[in-house]
Structure formats: C-alpha cells, structure tokens
Amino acid sequence: DMGAEIGRTLTIEDSLQGMLKKCCQSLVDHLNAAFARIWLLDHYEKVLELKASAGIYTHIDGKRSRIPIGENTKIAHIALHGKSHLTNSVVGDPQVLDQDWVKQEGLVAFAGQPLIIDNKVIGVLAMFSCSVLSEVVMKALASIANEMAVGIQRKTSEETLKTSRDSFTAVLDSLEAVVYVADMNTHELLYLNRYGKKIFGNIEGKLCYKTLQTNQSSPCSFCTNSQLLLPDGKPAWVVHWEIQNTL
C-alpha cells in the first residue's frame, strides 16, 4: 500500500517539495513513524538540505535543516558512505547528538536510507520511531528508495528546465522584435514572443505562412527550413538573410 501510494505521488505531484512532503507522510502513516524526513545533497557545498518533514515535526527550517557531510551524525554518515542504517537504541547513541530531545520525545528507533542515482548519493530518507523497528521496515525503505531517487531526479530536472525556459522566455519577451518558433515540417507556430503577439495576436497553434504573411496558401517560397538541416538530418549552422516581408 505504501509503495503504491508513493508511486502515485511521484507520478502526479506537481512540485518537488509537495512530492517529498507527501512521501514523508506516507512513511509516517504506513510505518508508524514518529516523524520522517528527506534531505537532498548540495554537491557544491557538500551539505544536506532538509526538504520535507512529516509527523510530529513538519518544519524544515530548524537546526537540522542543513547538515554538513563531515558532521558526526547518522544522516551525514548515511550520505557519506551510501549505506542504510537501522538502530533500536537511539538513547545513548553518540551519533544522535541531542539526547535530551530523544528522551523527551520517547524515541526508540531510527532508520535511514540513502537515495542513490547512478551510484551517486543525492539525498537521505530517514525516520524516527517510538517503537522498535524491524528489518521488514528497512526492506520497505529500500524498496521505495530507488523509486524515490528516480522521481526526485526527474522532478528536479523538470523544475531546472522550467526555470531555464522561463528565464529564456523573459529575455525573448523583452525584445522589440518578432521572435517565433515554428514546426519544421508542419509550419505550426509553437511560440510567439510578447512583441509578436502585440502585432499578430495570440496565433500560436496556427500556420506561420498564413498568419505572419499575407496571401499565402502554402509554405513561402523564401522559407529557409530546407537550409537548417544537413543531408544527414543533423542541424546546420545559422542561416541569416534579409527579405521584404509580404505584410
């Protein structure tokens, strides 16, 4: 049930943070965890950044929000060595630094799993429990860790691409010139910048030769699409030309 729930979350959730939050909540709900958390690794700063938390702690801005890889803690140790860890003796454990907090919350056990893609650790999935955890729990965490790592990588790539696309679009929209993208074969307009829309309206999805030109019922005779590909089908270099528009 937990695997199916997390699988749906990884598939349909829009944002990375929302996805990780729901995954943590699934661990709490299905594995009887006191709380569960996910850290992602910043490879440049070599710091684990807390991205999601569910259970008795839901905040992600506390003192454990950033954990250096070299720190003597279980989370850092899991990330450094890329190995899972299970203990049912967190009280007295030297890698659990805040022992007063452990006793106060009645925590008994800890389970952690590295999130790995292509033999590279990208984060840590961890949970604390007020009851003893079995090896079955570790198998459950291991079974979803790979799926979560793939989901995280995909969502991170999507959000990075969206940020880059938004930045590029902002540049194109700032130009006092018509910029458009049309399908090489169908001539369908896939994109038109803000300046172009002021002149032609929102014509995305229509044919470029019918909307950007006049009296054209077929692709323009001066269309350069044929020059944009090499004989082997690979992209050619930039084509630059000047012509009197039919408008």
N, C-alpha and C positions, 0 to 999 in steps of 0.2 A: 504493500500500500504506500509506504513512504517513497519507494523508488518510483512508482507511477506518479505520485503527486509531484515529486521533484522534477521528473521528466516533463510533465506538463508545464511546470513553472519555467524551466529552461527554454521551452519552446515558445510560449505565448507572452511572457512578461516583456514589456517594452524597454524598461531601463535596467541597467546593470545593478544599481542599488536596490531597486524593487525586487529584482530577481534573487539577489543574495539574501535580502531580508526574509523573503518567503521560504527560501531553502533552510535558513536557520530556524524558522518557526516550525517547519516540518520535522526537524530533528527534535525540537522540544516536545512536539505533540506525539511523535511516534516512539521516541526512545526514552521518554520520561526524564529528560534532561532538565536541570535547574535553569541553565541557560546555554545557548550555543552561539558561536561567533565565527566570523570569517575575516581573515586578514589577507590582503593581497600585497605582494612583494614589489617594492620600488627598487628595480635593479640598479639604478643610478646612485641612489642614496643608501642602498643596502639597508632599507628599513621596511618592516612590515606595517602596513597601514590598515587599521580596523575599518572595514567597510559595512559590516552588518552585525546586528546582535538581536537576539530574541530570548524571551524567558523573563527571569527576574531583573535582568538588566537589558535595556533596549537602547541606551545611549551609546554613541560611538565616539564621544569626544573626551573620554576620561583619561586617566594616567596610562592606561594600556592601549591608547589609540595609536601610538607609534612605538614599535619595538625594534631596536637595533638588532641586526643579525647576530652580533657578537655578545648579546646580553645572556646572562646565565638564567634563562627561563625555559620552560618546556616548549613554548611556542617558537622561540628563536632556535632551540635545539632541533625541533622537527624540520624547520625550514632549512637550517644549515646542513643537516645530514640527509634530508629527504626520506626519513623513515617515520612510520607511525609509532604512537606511544600510548600505552594504557597503564594506568595505576589505580588501585583501590585504596591507596594510602597517601592522600594529599596532605593530611595532617602530619607534620614533621618532614615533609619533602623539601629539601633545600632549594629545589627549583621553583617552588611555589613561595614567592617572596613574602606575601602578606599573610602570615599565619593567623593573625588575629581575625582577619576577614574570613578566612576559611572556616574557623571555628564558629564565628558569629553566624554564618550562613548555613552551618551544618553540612558543609560539602564533604563528600567522602571519596569520590572518584573523578578521574579526568581521562578523557580520550581525545587524541588528536591525530589528524591525518594530513599529510602533505598533498597539495594539489599540484600535479605534475603534467606538463606537456612537453613531448619530445625530450624526455629525460631532464627537463629543466623545471625547477620548483617555481611556481607562480604565486603560491599562497599557502595558507594553512586553514584547515577546518577543525574546530575544536569545540568540546563541550564539557561542562562540569555537571556532576550528578550528586544528589543527596543519598543515593543508594548505590550498592555495588554494581559495577558494570561487568558483563561477561564478554568472552571472546566473540560471541554472536554479535554484539554491538560493534566490535571492531570490524567484523566481516561486513556488517551493514554499511559502516562508514566507508570501507574500502570499495564496496560495490558501487557507491554513488560518487566517490571522489573523482574517478576518471571522467564520468559523465559531466560532473560539475565543472571540472577543469576545461573540458572541451566547450561547454556552454559559456564559461567566463571568457575564454579566448575569443569565441565568436562574437559575443556581445561587446567586448572591448574593441574588437576590430571594427564592428559596426558603428560604435559611438565615435571612434577615432576618425573613421571615414566620413561620418556625418559632420563632424567638426571641421574637417578639411574642406568638405564640399560647401558648407555654409560660409566659410571664410573666402573661398574662391568665388562663390556666387556674389558675396558682398563687394568684391573687387569689380566683377563684371557689371554689377548694377550701378557702380559709381561712375562708369564710363559714359561720356556724352557721345556715344556711337552705338549703332545697332550691332549686337552680337547675338548670333543664334547657332543652334546645333540642329542639323537635320540628318535623318537616317540616310546612309549611303545609297541604299537600294530603293527604298520606298519614297524618299524625299519628304517624309513626315517630319514636321517640326517637333523636336523633342525639348527644346529650351529656347526661350527668348528673353533677353535681359530687360530691365526696367525701362530703359530708354526706348527700346524697340516696341515695348507694349504701349508706351505713350503715343507712338505713331500708328501702329497697326492694330492695337487692342490685344486681347488675350487670344491668340491664334494658335497656341500650342496644340498639337494633335492634327493640324491641317497640313496641306501640302505647301511647301515653300514656294514653288513656282506659280501657284495660284493666289497666294496671299501676299508675298513680298514683291511680286511682279504684276504687271497688267497684261491682259490679252494673251495669257499663256495657258494653253490647254495640255501641254506636255512639258517634260523637263527642258530647261532653257538650253539653247544651242551653245551658250558660253559657259555652261556648268563645268566645273573643274574636278568633279568627283573622279573621273577616269584617270586623272593625273595624281591622285592621292594614294594610289596603291601601285606597288611594283608588280612585275609579271608573276612573281611567285606568291602574290597576295599579301605581302608584308607592307607596312606603312611606308610611304615615300616621305621625302623631305617636304618642307613648307612650300606651298605654291602661292606666289604673290603676283597679282595682276590688277590692272585698273580698267574699268569699263563703265560706260554710261548706263545707269540703271534704267529699266523700262518704265518706272513710275514717272 
